[in-house]
Amino acid sequence: MTSIGGITIRTATEQDWPKIVVLNEICFVTPQTEEFTAHWRQLVSGEPPVIALDGDEIVGATMDIPMTVTVPGGGSVAAAGVTAVTVAPTHRRRGILRALYTEHHARIRASGVPLSILTASEGGIYGRFGYGPATVESTVSVDRRFAVPHPKAPDPGGVRMVHPAETRPAFTDVYHRWQQVTPGAQVRPEIVWNRIFADRESERGGGTALFGMVHDDGYVLYRRASGDNGSFARVEEIRTVTGNAHAALWRAMLGLDLVRRIEAHLTPEDPLPYLLTDGRLVRTSSRHDELWVRIMDVPAALEARTFRGDLDVVVQVDDGFLDAGGTFALTVRDGKAVCTRTDAAPQVVLDLDVLGSLYLGAHRARTFAAANRLWAADADVLDRFEHAFGSDRDAQMGWGF
């Protein structure tokens, strides 16, 4: 237990949960039913939340979900999925978030997990705590009335229309295989699958019940909805293990004659535009971050992933929040890294949040260097560093938390 300016920071007890729920309802402007609270408490199954109290009132909270995340090369890393971070609107600008995070991340560090991850409701908050945006998502729409497959685009077939709840293994099997090869994707617990297949009307966002299409190596879950320009299909999730599955599922979706457009969330490098004779029909309405990464243990995290090229570099990592930083000798041979502390002069200097952004391969070192967020001794060092940190598969968050 600690205190700051009359605010007490401590671990929550069972008796604190009703007040935590009220705080979440106020801060996230979302009523939380008993069923939803029970679901969330099952997910947060490890350590109890860390809370801030002003007298007897809970004015801040943070908690985490134990997760397993895929890293470039297909390895798996344990991570703390930080979630439900709240500070009461009556108690802003008092250092409560920093105090909560100091206590919470000390606990995460003691657990030994190499990564801490989160999704950010506001983009300007978490960089100072060493988190960097590590996956990118684009929101796109396709006017399917004019979408014609390119003559050289594959036409593999093999797509089946299904009722999602009645063919659950078809979805869970594909997701498992997709997650194992996709950087940033987390293992999805059964209780999260249960919620997806329950398909509650209150969680449909004004759309229909879920429709599903499956392929041996992919699936799509979507709803129909109505907008100002008529009916459209809203893709809730598309997961594909192979390029043929991707092409086959999109061909099937573009065959939905009674909708004007299809809306989906894709990675910026998704090949969909190149499957069409007119790639302009795939219009991007937003490009935004998904998963944020804070590296809790630099050597453990770097040694867990695979790199795209050999590398010998000394990297200085600055961590203004905790003491995860330092100067490290990073040696990569045949994709595998050895990372140790060193007193040698650095050839690359960057903050921990920048390393988090580079970690899954979704961002380029050169871009951060242009923004003066990363320094390299020379152009050759920067080129080799950037190439090594790339990934052969687009990074993507598996499920939101």
N, C-alpha and C positions, 0 to 999 in steps of 0.2 A: 504494500500500500504506500502511495506517495501523495503529495499534495502540491498544488500550485495556485497561489493567490486565493486561498480559501476553497479551492476545488479539490476533492479527493479522487484519486485514481486507484481503482482496485478491480480485482476479478469479480465477475458477477456471480450471484447465487441463484438458486432456483426461484427464490422469492422476488428477484429483480425482473424476471421475464415480462410480467404484465406491463411494467413501466417502459421496458425496452420496446415492446410492441407499440405502445402509444407514441413514443418518440419516433419510431420508424414511420408510422402513419402520418405524422405531422411533417417530417422532413422529406419524405418521398411522395407526399400527397396521394397516398394510395391506401384505402381501407384494407386491413389485413384480417381475414377471416380466421377462425380457429383452425380450419383445415390447412390454410396457407401457412400459418404459424407453425403448426405441427410438421408440415413438410420441410420448412426451413430449418427447424430445430434438428430434424433428422440429418440434414446435410451438414450442419455445423455440429458434427458428432465428436470432435476432438476436445480441445480445451474450451472452457466457457468464455463468453465475451469479456472484453475489458471495458469498463464503464467509468464515466466521470460523474461525480455527484456534487451538487450544491445543496448542502444539508441532506435532506432525504430525497431530493428530486434528482432523477437521472437526466443529465443535460448533454451527454455524449456517450457514444458506444462504438466499438469496432470488434470484429470477429473474423474467423476464417474457416474455410472448408478444406479439409485434407484432399489433395488432388494429385494426380499423376499426369504429367505433360510430356508429349513427344518433342524431341529436339532434332535439329538437322542430322540426318543419317539414320534416323529411326530409333535412337536410344530413348529411354524413359527416365524422367527425373521427377522426384517428389517435390511438391510445391505447396505453399500455403495460399489458398485462394481468398484473399482479403475481401470482405463484403460487408454490406450494411453499415458503412461508416457514416456516422451522424454526429452533428453538433447542433444543439437546439438554437433556433433563431434568436432566442433571448440571451445567448451567451457567446456570440461571435467575437473574434478579434481579442481573445484572452489567452491564446496559447493552448487551448484545450486539445485541439487536434494533434499538435506536436507532442503534448504530454501523453495522450492516448497512444499515439504511434510509437513513441519511445518505449513505453511499457510493452506494447503488443509486439514490436519487432525484436525486443530483447527476448521475448518468449519464443518467437519464431526462430531466432538464431540459436537458442539453446536446444531446439528440437533437431537441429542439424540439417534441415532441408536446404538445398542449394538455391532455390528460387522462391520469391514471393510474387504473386501475380494479382492483378485486379482489372476491373473495367471502370473507367472514370466518367462520372456524370458531368464533370467540368475539367477542361483540359489544362488549366493553369495551376492546379493544386499539387499534383503528385511528383512533379519533377524534382522539387526541393527535397523529397524524401528518397531520391535515388531511383524512381520509377521512370522508365522510358516507354513510349508507345512502340510496340513490337510487332503488331500485325495491322494490316490496312484492309479496309472493306470499302467497296464502291456500291452505291445503290444505283441500279440501272433499270431502264424500261425498254421494251422492244415492241414496236408496232407490228404485231404479228400478221396483219392483213397484207403487208407488203414484203414480209421476210421470205426470201427464197434461198434455199441451201445452195452453197457454192458447188459447181459441178465436180470439183475435186474433194469436196468434204465427204468423209466416210458416211456410209448408210448401213450400220451394223445390224439394225433391228434388235429383237430380243427384249423389247419393253413390254411389260404386262401392267394392266390397270388393276388395282387392288383396293380393298378396304383396309386402311392401315391397321386398325385394331385387330383385324382377323388374320393378318400376315406379319405379326410382330417380328418373328425371327428373321424375315427377309431384310428388315430395316436394321435390326441390331447387329446382324452379322456383317453387313456392309459397313456400318459405322465403325465397328471394331477394326476391320481391316483398313479403312480409311484413316482412322485415328493413329494407327501404328506407323503410318508413313508420312503423316502431315505435321510439320513443325507447328507448335502452338496448340494442337488439338489435345483436349483432355479426355481421359477415361470418363465415360458417362455412367453414373450410378443408376441402378435399377429404379430407384424412386424418382429420378428425373424422367426416365422412359415411361414410368407409370403415369406421370403427369401429362406427358405428350399424348399418349394414347387415350387418356381419359377425355381429352379434347373438350374441356368445359366451355360452355357457351360464353361465360364471362371473360374468357381468355382468347376469343376469336377475333377481337378488334373489328367487329362489324361484318366479318366475312362469314362464309358458310362453314360447315364442318369440314374437316380435313379430307382432301382427296390424295391418293397416292399412286405413283408409278414406280415400278421396280425393274431393275436389270440385274443380271447376275453380279455385276460389279458396280452398281450404283442405285440411287433412288432419288426421288423428289417428292416432297410433301408440299401441297399448295392448297389455297382456298380461292373461291370466287368471291368477288366483292363488286360493288357498284360505286362509280365515281361520277364526276361532272361530265365526263366524255363516254359514259357507258360502262359496260361490264368489263372487268379485267381479272386476270389471274395473279394472285400474290403468292410467290414462292416463299414458303416458310423455311425450307431447308433443302439444299441439293448437295449430295455427297457422292463423289465418284472416285473410284480407285484407278480406273483406266481411262484413256482418251476415247476409246470406243464407247464406253458407257456414257461419258459426257456428251458425245455427239448424238448417240441414240436417244437419250432422254430429252435433249433440246429439240431434236426433230419431232418427237412426240408432243412436247409442249407447244411447239409452233403449229401443231395440227388442231389445236383447240379452237374450232371455227367460230364459236359463239362468244368469244372474248376479243376485244379490240387490241389489248396490249397485255404484256406479261411484265411484272415487276419482280426483281430479285436482288439479292445481295451477293456480290461476287468479289473475288480478289481482282486488283487492277490488271493483272496479267492473264485473266481468264481468256481463253481463245474464242469465246462465242462470236465476237465480231468477224473473225476470220472464217467462220463456218458459213457466212452469208455472202451473197453476191454484193450486197450493199451494207458494209459495216457501220455506216452512219445511223442505221436504224437502231443500234444499241446506244442509247443516250444515257449518259451518266449525270445523275442529279446531285450526287454528293460523293465525297471521298473522305473517309474519317477513320480514326483509330478504333481498334477493338480491344485487344489484350495489351496490358501494360506489364512490363517485367522489371523487377528489382532483383539483382543478383546478390544473394546473401553470402555466398562463398565463391569468390572468383575462381580459384583453382578447380574446385569441384565442378562448377558449372561449365567451365571451358573444357575440362577433360571429359565431360559427359557427351558432348556433341561431336559430330564429324565435321571436318573442314575440307574445303574444295582443293586446297593446294598446300604444298610444303611451305613452312614459314619458320623463320628465326627472328624474333623481334622482342624488344624490351618495352613493356607497356606500363605507363603510369596511370593508375585509376584513382581519381579523386572522389571521395565520398564525404560530402558535407553534413551528412545526417548521422551515420554510425561509423564504425571503423572497418568496413569491409574493403576499403581501398588499400592502396599500396603500390609498389613497383614489382612487376612480375616478368620473369623470363618465360616467354611462350614459344615452345618448339613443337612444330607439327611435322609428322612424317606419315605418309600414306593415310592421311586423313585424321589420324589420332594425335591428340595433344598431350604434352606434359607441361604443366604450369607451376612454377615455383617462385617464391619471393627472391628478390635479388637487390643488390646495392648498385648495380650497373646503371649507367646513364640511360634515360628513356629515349626511345625512337618514336614512340607514339604516346601522346598525352590526351586523355579524355575524361570526362566525368562519368560516374557510375550510370547515370540515366542514359547517356549515349551508348555505353556498352550494352545496356539492357535493350535499347532499340535495335542494335546490330545483331543481337544474340541469335535470333531466329531466322535471320537472313532476309528480312523484308525491307530493310533500309540499307543505303549505301554509305560507306565511310566518306567517300568523296563529297557527298552532299553535306554532311556535317562539317567537313573541312572547309567547304565554301562558306558556311555560316559561322566560321570561327569557333565551332564547338568541338573540333578535333584538330590536333596538331600532329603532323608527321615530319620526320627529319628531312625527307626529300620525296620526290614524286614516285620513285621506285618503291620505297617503303609503303607509301599510300596505296599504290596499285596492288602490291602483294597482299597487304592487309585486307583491302576490300575484297579481292578475289577469294581469299581464304575464308572469309566470313559469309560468303554467299551460300545459297542452298539450291539443290536441284529441284525442289518442290516448293510451291508457294506456301508461306506461313498462313495459318488460318486458325482462329479460335474455334474450338469444338462446340461449346455451349455457353450461354451467358449466365452469369451468376451475380 
